[in-house]
Amino acid sequence: MELMLILAVLYIFSADGLKPASGERSCPMQGVDLQTGEIVIALPAQDGPTRARCGWYELGGKPDNFVVTNYVFDASTGMATRQGYIRPPRKRTVKYSKLKVYGALSSIGKWDAFEDWLKSEELDGMNAWTAFGLAQELSADDERFAHYCQRACEALGITEKQKTALLEACEL
């Protein structure tokens, strides 16, 4: 069975054609002509100007990461245009599980050596073993991470290829 993706057309309501009075949503099945007061049925099947007389304007597609700041309404077509800007996507910070670090290093027989190495190191005036124990997680965007990771790998005899595999296995 083939899965079909159905993209819903979104609309927005504006009684005056100047400012939105609803959020983006599907078009209701009926509306009221705002000029005559007459009920209009099967609103989604009506043309754009008819929907616009009922205050409903069709929206076009929206780019990813688009932040809407306003809408421009066109009663002659029944379309509304989003105004705004594209926010750059946030870079995902890579975080590592200390439990996974324990498991990965134990599986290659390096945990005891790692523990001994940490106990011999100092991190910001604190014993590195204590700092490791108190840390909730390890974060690649911490300015100290790359430096200490590289030093630990050198001390433990872990190759660059092994380091890459270990870090991938320890990601949260």
N, C-alpha and C positions, 0 to 999 in steps of 0.2 A: 504494500500500500504506500503510495507516494504522499509525503507530507507537503501540504501546500501552505505557504505563508501568505496571509491576507493582510494587506496594509490598509488600515482604516483611514478614511479621509477625516481630517479634523476641521472643526468649525469654531468660531468664536462669536459671541453675542455682543452687539453694540446697539443700543436703542437710538443713539443720536448719530452714529457713523463717525464719531470722533474719538471716543474712548471706549475701551473694552468694559463690559459689564459682566463677563463670565471668564472662566478659564477656558483653555482649549479642550474641546470635547467632541463627541459625536453629535450629529445634527438630530434634534428631536423630530418625532414623526408628525407633529403639527405645530403651527405657529399662529400668530395673530398679526395681520397686516397692520402696521403701526400707524398708517394714514387713514384707513377706513374702519378699522376695528373688526374686520371680517376674519373668520377662522380659515386658515389655509391648511388643508390636509395633505398627507404624503409630501411633506416639506423636503425630504432628501431628493425626491424625484423632480422637484420644481427647478426651473432655471435660476441662474445666479441672481438676476435682478429681483425676481419674486422672493427668493430667500432673503435678500438684502432688505426688501420692504418689511419683512418680518423681523429684521434685526440680526439675521444669521449670515455670516460671511465665511466662505470657504478659505482655508489656509493651504498654502502649498507645502512642499517638503521643507524640513528643517535640517540644516547641516549638523553634524556631530559637534558637540561642545559649544553650541550656539546659545548665547545668553540673550534672552528677549528683553528689550528695554521699552518697546512701544509697538504699536500696530498702526498701519495706515489702511483705511477702509475705502473701497471703491464700489459705490452702489450700482454703477452702470454694468459692472461685471459680476458683482456679488463676491468679490475676492478681497481678502485681507492679506497684507504683507507684513511679515515680522520685521522689526528693526532691532538692531542690537549689534553684537560683536561675537567673534569666535574666541573662546578662551582656550589657550593652548592646553593640551592634555597634561595632567600632572604626571611627573615621572614617578613610577612606583619604586619606593624604597625597598631594597632587598633586605629582609631580616632573616636571622638564622636562629634555630631552636638549639638551646644549650643541651637538651636531652638528645637531639639528633647528633650534635657534635660528639657527645659521649658515646653514642652507639656507633658512629662512623669510625671514630678513633679506636674504640675497643675492638671493632671488627678487624682492624689491621694491626692490632697489638701495640698501639701507640698511646693509649690513654694514660698509663702510668708515667710515661716519659713526658707527656703534655702537662700532667699535674705537677711533676717535679720542676719542669721548666717554668710554669706559672709561679710556683712558690719562690723561685729564684729571681723573678722579675719585679720591677716596681712600675706602677701606673699612676701618674698624677699624685705621687707621694703616698700611695697605698700599695700594699702587697697585691700583685696581679691575681693571685689565687683567691684572695678575699674579694677583690673587685669582680672576678668572674662569678664567684658564688653569690654575690649580691645583685648582679645584673639580672634584669628580667628577660632580656633578649640581647642578641648581638645584631648590630645594624651596620650595613655596608656604608651608609652615609655618615657614620661617625668618623671624624677626621683621623682618629687613631687606628681604625680597623685595618686598613690595608697594610700599614706599617707593622703592626703586631702580628697580623696573619702571616705576612711574609717572614718575619723573624721566627715565628713558631715553626713554620714549615722548614726553614733552614735548620733549626735546632733539632727537629725530629727526622730530618732526611726525607722529607716528602717532596716529590717532584712537582713541577708545575702542572703536569697532566693529572696527577693524583689530587693536587690541591683543587683544581677545577671540578673534578668529579666529587670530591668531598663537600665542597661548598654547595654544589647543586643538590646533593643528597640531604643537606642540612637546612635548606630553605623552608621557611614557614609558608 
